[in-house]
């Protein structure tokens, strides 16, 4: 896999862990320089219920939680599959 340029986008697929509310849209394009924290904040905004902001746990490859300051580009370079990067999310710890 080649290193993406800083202005490139990566397709990000997000899947809810069973028992977690589903997002209406589960595929997004994110910049390679965007940190994982930006994705987490986006999911939190989408899942706001009764004005409470739930804790979001993000998992990559259904196994580990990436660091919030890891960039989408770094993760894609190391763990991307084909042309996408796949995450799972949960309101409770599920893996790792």
N, C-alpha and C positions, 0 to 999 in steps of 0.2 A: 504494500500500500504506500502510495507516495504521500509526502507531507503536504497538507492543504495550505494554500496561501491565506494570509490573515483576513482577507475580505471574503473568503469563501464561506458557504453555508454547508451544514451537515444535516441530513434528514434524521430526526430523532423520533423514535417510536416509544410511546409510553403505555404500559399495561398495568392495570390495577391488580393487586394481589386479591384473591377471593376474600370477600367480606369488606372490601374497601369501595367507597363510592366511585363510580365510573366518570371519566371526563367525557364531554360531548364530542370532543375532537381528540384523537390520540396520536396524530402525526403532525410534526412541526419541523420547520427549518430554523436552525440556530447558527449563529456565527461561530467560527472555530475558536475565537478568542473569548467567547462567553463562558463564565464560570458555572459550575454545577449549581451554585447558590441561586443563580438567576432562574434556572429551571425549577428548582424547589420553590422559590417565591411565586413563580407563575402558577404552579399547581396549587399552592396554598390559596391564592386569590380565587382560583376556579372552584375550590371546594368550601368556601366560606359558608358556614351554616350558623344561623342565629348570632351573627356578629362575632362568633368565636373563630379564631384562626387555629386550625388543627396543626399538630406537629406532623411533618411529612418525613418519611424515611424513603430515600431513593436507593435502589439497588441496581447494579450493573451486572449483566450476565446471570441474573437470578442467584447471585451468590455474595456479593460484597457491596458495601456502601462506599462510594468514592468520596474523596475529600471535597468539601464545598468549594475550595479554591482551585480544584482541578479544572482545566479548560475542556470544553467539548472537543476541541481539536486533538488534544493529547489523548483523551479517552478513545476517540474515533481511530486514531493512529494505532493504538495498542489493542483495542477490543472491538472495533467496528466489524460488522459482518456485511459483506457486499457494499452497498451504498448507504447503509444506515447504522445508527447506534441505538440499541434497545435498552430501555430502562423499565424497571418495575417500581411501583410506589405503593406505600402502605401507611396507615395511621399508627401502626404499632411495629416494633421490630419484627422482621420476618426471617431474615438470613443474616449470616455473618457476625 
